[in-house]
């Protein structure tokens, strides 16, 4: 089988799934601009992967995690120029690593390459069936579906991480005197490595580039360090205004609205944009005006520009504008949830509530205590509380409230 073309969005996962289901043996080439990756399949499983990115190569991963020294890696690379052996085999033959370490990091290399390409939003692909000879190479066997599921989880989590870390051009520094010192924490090797790169000059993009970690790992580690109070935004030219801003609010409520509308759209047979328009028109005038140009299908920058302009027209200072935006989104969520209740089984409503509560957990971890943060959490939980009450008194099949009983006001 031969395949080639362009992909966009999640289409690449469909290609991997097809090759897995058909138990293909061959090579998949994927490119995005100057970035290129090669993924090798054997009978529907992924056995090897290569990337044009230096930091995704086996030697770089071993050096990053402190398994080998810079001198050892240089020695192996020098030998690599004189023969056709893979870098892993040279490191093994020299006694710098064991066979178990080689197998472990060979698998880690393949996983990191796969996770990275599944984050690509678009690109080109070409697949060809062919017989393969590995000539004694250490290979791994990975189930593509497990990788796809993990990549999907990371993509979902990334949208929440970027709600706090809103740009890869942000610069971070060690927190002030009131924060705990690093000696009071127990760090993983990843946290220790990334923390060492926080110097009030490197951007998030610089840290990704110099750490040899992928974007998701860096964002998640920075989120952990920010939440623990160890680092904070620099007040340099790239620093954002203190407190929660429109970026954060828009990101949080965009994710919540996607959770609600995907179920409502299926059950009602209406398109999501139409449902959103109808719901916004039913809001009080002031709230409807704030969200009149908000669209789930629009890019984040477009929505930010639209709601910023609407809030500024409403008047007030930045905090008042943020509170108005939060009120408007909460009213919109409440309206859409109320519309969803009569259309679905009650357990589907509980599933929606549970997903929304996971997002609120991320908001709770946001290090900046502010009136906006408190309002998002308290008001959105009031919306969920009211939704649960409506479900309890609505006709239909119910189930044990369990976890969600915590939302009910006594």
C-alpha positions as CSV (number, residue, x, y, z in Angstrom):
1,X,0.0,0.0,0.0
2,X,1.3,3.5,-0.9
3,X,-0.2,6.7,0.6
4,X,0.7,10.3,0.3
5,X,-0.8,13.7,0.8
6,X,-1.2,16.5,3.3
7,X,-2.7,16.3,6.7
8,X,-4.4,18.9,9.0
9,X,-5.7,18.7,12.6
10,X,-6.1,15.1,13.8
11,X,-5.9,13.5,10.4
12,X,-2.4,12.1,11.1
13,X,-3.8,10.0,13.9
14,X,-6.2,8.4,11.4
15,X,-3.2,7.5,9.2
16,X,-1.5,5.8,12.1
17,X,-4.6,3.9,13.1
18,X,-5.1,2.7,9.5
19,X,-1.5,1.4,9.3
20,X,-2.0,-0.3,12.7
21,X,-5.4,-1.9,11.8
22,X,-4.1,-3.2,8.4
23,X,-0.9,-4.6,10.0
24,X,1.3,-2.8,7.5
25,X,5.1,-3.1,7.2
26,X,6.8,-0.1,5.8
27,X,8.0,3.4,6.3
28,X,5.9,6.6,7.0
29,X,7.6,9.9,6.3
30,X,6.1,13.0,7.9
31,X,7.2,16.6,7.4
32,X,6.2,20.0,8.6
33,X,8.3,22.8,7.1
34,X,11.9,21.9,7.8
35,X,11.0,19.3,10.4
36,X,11.0,15.7,9.2
37,X,10.3,12.4,10.9
38,X,10.5,8.8,9.8
39,X,8.3,6.1,11.4
40,X,8.9,2.4,10.7
41,X,6.1,-0.1,11.0
42,X,6.4,-3.9,11.2
43,X,3.1,-5.8,11.0
44,X,1.1,-2.9,12.4
45,X,3.4,-2.0,15.3
46,X,5.9,0.9,15.5
47,X,9.4,-0.5,15.8
48,X,11.6,2.5,15.1
49,X,11.5,6.3,14.5
50,X,14.0,9.0,13.5
51,X,13.8,12.8,13.6
52,X,15.6,15.6,11.9
53,X,15.5,17.4,15.3
54,X,18.9,16.9,17.1
55,X,17.3,17.0,20.5
56,X,15.1,14.0,19.6
57,X,18.1,11.8,18.8
58,X,19.2,9.0,21.1
59,X,22.5,10.5,22.1
60,X,20.9,13.8,23.1
61,X,18.3,12.0,25.2
62,X,20.9,10.0,27.1
63,X,23.0,13.1,27.6
64,X,20.0,15.2,28.8
65,X,19.1,12.7,31.5
66,X,22.7,12.4,32.7
67,X,23.1,8.7,31.5
68,X,26.2,9.6,29.6
69,X,28.7,12.5,29.8
70,X,29.4,15.0,27.2
71,X,32.9,13.5,26.7
72,X,31.4,10.0,26.2
73,X,28.9,11.3,23.7
74,X,31.6,13.1,21.8
75,X,33.7,10.0,21.8
76,X,30.9,7.9,20.4
77,X,30.0,10.5,17.7
78,X,33.7,10.5,16.5
79,X,33.5,6.8,16.0
80,X,30.1,7.2,14.3
81,X,31.9,9.0,11.5
82,X,34.1,6.1,10.8
83,X,31.5,3.3,10.6
84,X,27.9,2.6,9.8
85,X,26.8,1.5,13.3
86,X,24.1,3.4,15.1
87,X,25.1,5.6,18.0
88,X,23.3,3.3,20.5
89,X,25.4,0.3,19.5
90,X,28.6,2.3,19.7
91,X,27.7,3.5,23.2
92,X,26.9,-0.1,24.1
93,X,30.1,-1.5,22.7
94,X,32.2,1.1,24.6
95,X,30.5,0.1,27.8
96,X,29.0,3.6,28.4
97,X,25.5,2.1,28.6
98,X,23.9,-1.3,29.2
99,X,21.6,-3.2,26.9
100,X,18.7,-2.5,29.2
101,X,19.4,1.2,29.1
102,X,19.6,1.1,25.3
103,X,16.3,-0.6,25.0
104,X,14.6,1.8,27.5
105,X,15.9,4.9,25.7
106,X,15.3,3.5,22.3
107,X,11.6,3.2,23.3
108,X,11.6,6.7,24.9
109,X,13.1,8.2,21.7
110,X,10.4,6.6,19.5
111,X,7.6,7.8,21.9
112,X,8.9,11.4,22.1
113,X,9.1,11.6,18.3
114,X,5.6,10.2,17.9
115,X,4.2,12.6,20.5
116,X,5.9,15.6,18.8
117,X,4.5,14.8,15.3
118,X,1.0,14.3,16.7
119,X,1.2,17.9,18.0
120,X,1.8,19.2,14.5
121,X,-1.3,21.0,13.2
122,X,-0.5,20.3,9.5
123,X,2.1,18.9,7.2
124,X,2.8,16.3,4.5
125,X,3.0,12.5,4.7
126,X,4.1,9.6,2.5
127,X,3.8,5.9,3.3
128,X,5.3,3.0,1.4
129,X,5.0,-0.7,2.0
130,X,8.5,-2.3,2.0
131,X,10.5,-5.2,3.5
132,X,12.8,-4.2,6.3
133,X,16.2,-5.3,7.5
134,X,17.4,-4.1,10.9
135,X,20.9,-5.7,10.8
136,X,21.1,-6.3,14.6
137,X,19.6,-2.9,15.6
138,X,17.8,-2.8,18.9
139,X,14.2,-2.2,18.0
140,X,11.0,-1.7,20.1
141,X,7.4,-2.6,19.5
142,X,4.9,0.1,20.4
143,X,1.1,-0.1,19.9
144,X,0.2,3.1,17.8
145,X,-3.3,3.3,19.5
146,X,-1.7,3.6,23.0
147,X,0.5,6.4,21.7
148,X,-2.5,8.1,20.0
149,X,-4.5,8.0,23.2
150,X,-1.6,9.5,25.3
151,X,-1.0,12.1,22.6
152,X,-4.7,13.1,22.7
153,X,-4.5,13.4,26.5
154,X,-1.4,15.6,26.2
155,X,-3.1,17.8,23.6
156,X,-6.1,18.4,25.9
157,X,-3.8,19.1,28.9
158,X,-1.7,21.5,26.8
159,X,-4.7,23.7,26.2
160,X,-5.0,24.2,30.0
161,X,-1.3,24.7,30.5
162,X,-1.2,27.5,27.9
163,X,-4.0,29.2,29.8
164,X,-1.4,30.0,32.4
165,X,1.7,30.2,30.1
166,X,0.1,32.2,27.4
167,X,3.2,32.7,25.2
168,X,6.5,31.0,24.5
169,X,8.0,34.5,24.6
170,X,7.4,34.9,28.3
171,X,10.4,35.2,30.6
172,X,10.4,33.7,34.1
173,X,12.5,34.4,37.2
174,X,13.0,32.9,40.7
175,X,10.2,34.1,43.0
176,X,10.6,36.7,45.6
177,X,11.7,36.4,49.2
178,X,8.2,35.3,50.4
179,X,8.4,32.1,48.4
180,X,10.0,28.9,49.7
181,X,13.6,28.3,48.7
182,X,14.4,25.5,46.3
183,X,16.1,23.6,49.1
184,X,12.7,22.9,50.6
185,X,11.5,21.0,47.6
186,X,12.3,17.5,46.2
187,X,12.8,17.9,42.5
188,X,12.7,15.4,39.7
189,X,15.6,15.4,37.3
190,X,13.4,17.2,34.7
191,X,12.4,19.9,37.2
192,X,16.0,20.4,38.3
193,X,17.2,20.7,34.7
194,X,14.5,23.3,33.7
195,X,14.9,25.2,36.9
196,X,18.6,25.6,36.2
197,X,17.6,27.5,32.9
198,X,15.4,30.0,34.7
199,X,17.6,33.1,34.7
200,X,15.4,36.1,33.9
201,X,16.8,36.2,30.3
202,X,15.6,33.0,28.6
203,X,12.1,32.8,27.1
204,X,10.0,29.7,27.3
205,X,11.0,29.1,23.7
206,X,14.7,29.3,24.7
207,X,14.1,26.8,27.5
208,X,12.4,24.3,25.2
209,X,15.3,24.7,22.7
210,X,18.1,24.4,25.3
211,X,16.7,21.8,27.6
212,X,16.3,19.1,24.9
213,X,12.8,18.4,26.3
214,X,9.6,18.6,24.1
215,X,7.2,21.5,24.4
216,X,4.6,19.6,26.5
217,X,7.2,18.5,29.1
218,X,8.6,22.1,29.4
219,X,5.1,23.6,29.8
220,X,4.0,21.0,32.3
221,X,7.2,21.5,34.4
222,X,7.0,25.3,34.3
223,X,3.3,25.0,35.4
224,X,4.5,22.9,38.4
225,X,7.2,25.3,39.3
226,X,4.8,28.3,39.0
227,X,2.2,26.5,41.1
228,X,4.7,25.7,43.8
229,X,5.6,29.4,44.0
230,X,9.2,28.9,43.0
231,X,9.2,30.9,39.8
232,X,7.1,33.9,38.5
233,X,6.9,36.0,35.4
234,X,9.7,38.5,35.0
235,X,8.7,42.2,35.0
236,X,10.8,42.7,31.9
237,X,9.5,43.8,28.5
238,X,7.9,40.4,27.9
239,X,6.1,40.2,31.2
240,X,2.3,40.3,31.2
241,X,0.2,42.4,33.5
242,X,-0.2,40.9,37.0
243,X,-3.4,39.1,37.7
244,X,-5.7,37.0,35.5
245,X,-6.2,38.5,32.0
246,X,-8.5,38.0,29.1
247,X,-6.2,35.3,27.7
248,X,-6.7,33.2,30.7
249,X,-10.4,33.7,31.0
250,X,-10.9,33.0,27.2
251,X,-8.9,29.8,27.3
252,X,-10.7,28.4,30.3
253,X,-14.2,29.2,29.1
254,X,-13.4,28.1,25.5
255,X,-12.5,24.7,26.8
256,X,-15.6,24.5,29.0
257,X,-17.9,25.6,26.1
258,X,-16.4,23.0,23.8
259,X,-17.3,20.3,26.4
260,X,-20.9,21.5,26.7
261,X,-21.6,22.2,23.0
262,X,-20.2,19.0,21.5
263,X,-22.9,17.0,23.4
264,X,-25.6,19.5,22.7
265,X,-24.8,19.7,19.0
266,X,-25.0,15.9,18.6
267,X,-28.3,15.7,20.5
268,X,-30.0,18.7,18.9
269,X,-28.7,18.2,15.4
270,X,-27.7,21.8,15.2
271,X,-24.3,23.2,14.4
272,X,-22.2,24.5,17.4
273,X,-21.9,28.1,16.0
274,X,-25.7,28.3,15.6
275,X,-26.3,27.0,19.2
276,X,-23.9,29.5,20.5
277,X,-25.5,32.4,18.6
278,X,-29.0,31.5,19.9
279,X,-27.7,31.2,23.5
280,X,-25.9,34.5,23.4
281,X,-29.0,36.3,22.0
282,X,-30.9,35.0,25.1
283,X,-28.5,36.6,27.6
284,X,-29.1,40.0,29.2
285,X,-28.2,42.8,26.9
286,X,-24.9,43.8,28.6
287,X,-23.6,40.2,28.5
288,X,-24.8,39.6,25.0
289,X,-22.9,42.6,23.8
290,X,-19.7,41.4,25.4
291,X,-19.9,38.0,23.6
292,X,-21.5,39.2,20.4
293,X,-18.3,38.6,18.4
294,X,-17.1,35.5,20.2
295,X,-17.0,32.3,18.1
296,X,-15.7,28.9,19.2
297,X,-14.4,28.3,15.7
298,X,-12.4,31.5,15.7
299,X,-8.7,31.6,16.6
300,X,-7.8,32.6,20.1
301,X,-6.2,35.9,19.0
302,X,-9.4,36.8,17.1
303,X,-11.6,36.1,20.1
304,X,-9.3,38.0,22.4
305,X,-9.4,41.1,20.2
306,X,-13.2,40.9,19.9
307,X,-14.0,40.5,23.6
308,X,-11.4,43.1,24.6
309,X,-13.0,45.7,22.4
310,X,-16.5,44.8,23.7
311,X,-15.4,45.0,27.3
312,X,-13.7,48.3,26.8
313,X,-16.9,49.7,25.3
314,X,-18.7,48.6,28.5
315,X,-16.3,50.8,30.5
316,X,-14.6,50.4,33.9
317,X,-11.1,49.3,34.8
318,X,-9.4,46.1,33.8
319,X,-10.7,44.1,36.8
320,X,-14.3,45.3,36.2
321,X,-14.0,44.3,32.6
322,X,-12.7,40.8,33.5
323,X,-15.5,40.3,36.0
324,X,-18.1,41.3,33.3
325,X,-16.5,38.8,30.9
326,X,-16.6,36.0,33.5
327,X,-20.3,36.8,34.3
328,X,-21.1,36.7,30.6
329,X,-19.4,33.3,30.1
330,X,-21.0,31.8,33.2
331,X,-24.5,32.9,32.0
332,X,-23.8,31.4,28.6
333,X,-22.6,28.1,30.2
334,X,-25.7,28.0,32.4
335,X,-28.0,28.6,29.5
336,X,-26.4,25.8,27.3
337,X,-26.4,23.3,30.2
338,X,-30.1,24.0,30.8
339,X,-30.8,23.3,27.2
340,X,-28.7,20.0,27.3
341,X,-30.5,18.5,30.3
342,X,-33.8,17.5,28.6
343,X,-31.9,16.0,25.6
344,X,-29.6,13.5,27.3
345,X,-29.5,10.8,29.9
346,X,-28.6,12.1,33.3
347,X,-25.2,10.2,33.4
348,X,-24.1,12.3,30.3
349,X,-24.7,15.5,32.3
350,X,-22.6,14.2,35.1
351,X,-19.8,13.3,32.7
352,X,-19.9,16.9,31.4
353,X,-19.8,18.3,34.9
354,X,-16.8,16.0,35.8
355,X,-14.9,17.3,32.8
356,X,-15.6,20.9,33.7
357,X,-14.5,20.3,37.3
358,X,-11.1,19.1,36.1
359,X,-10.7,22.4,34.3
360,X,-11.6,24.2,37.6
361,X,-8.9,22.2,39.3
362,X,-6.4,23.8,37.0
363,X,-7.8,27.3,37.8
364,X,-7.4,26.5,41.5
365,X,-3.7,25.8,41.0
366,X,-3.1,29.1,39.3
367,X,-0.6,30.8,41.6
368,X,-2.0,34.4,41.5
369,X,-4.7,34.8,44.1
370,X,-7.1,37.4,42.6
371,X,-10.8,38.3,42.6
372,X,-11.0,37.0,39.0
373,X,-9.7,33.6,39.9
374,X,-12.0,33.3,42.9
375,X,-15.0,34.4,40.8
376,X,-14.3,31.8,38.0
377,X,-14.2,29.0,40.6
378,X,-17.1,30.0,42.8
379,X,-19.5,31.2,40.1
380,X,-18.8,28.3,37.8
381,X,-19.4,25.8,40.7
382,X,-22.7,27.6,41.3
383,X,-23.6,27.0,37.7
384,X,-22.7,23.3,38.1
385,X,-24.6,23.2,41.4
386,X,-27.7,24.6,39.8
387,X,-27.3,22.1,36.9
388,X,-27.2,19.2,39.3
389,X,-30.4,20.4,41.0
390,X,-32.1,20.6,37.7
391,X,-31.1,17.1,36.9
392,X,-32.3,15.7,40.2
393,X,-35.8,17.1,39.6
394,X,-35.9,16.4,35.9
395,X,-37.7,13.2,34.7
396,X,-35.4,10.4,33.5
397,X,-32.9,7.9,34.7
398,X,-30.7,9.1,37.6
399,X,-27.7,7.6,39.3
400,X,-25.9,7.9,42.6
401,X,-24.6,11.5,43.0
402,X,-21.3,10.4,44.5
403,X,-18.6,13.0,43.9
404,X,-21.1,15.6,42.6
405,X,-23.0,15.8,45.9
406,X,-20.1,17.9,47.1
407,X,-21.4,20.7,44.8
408,X,-24.9,20.8,46.4
409,X,-25.4,23.7,48.7
410,X,-27.0,22.6,52.0
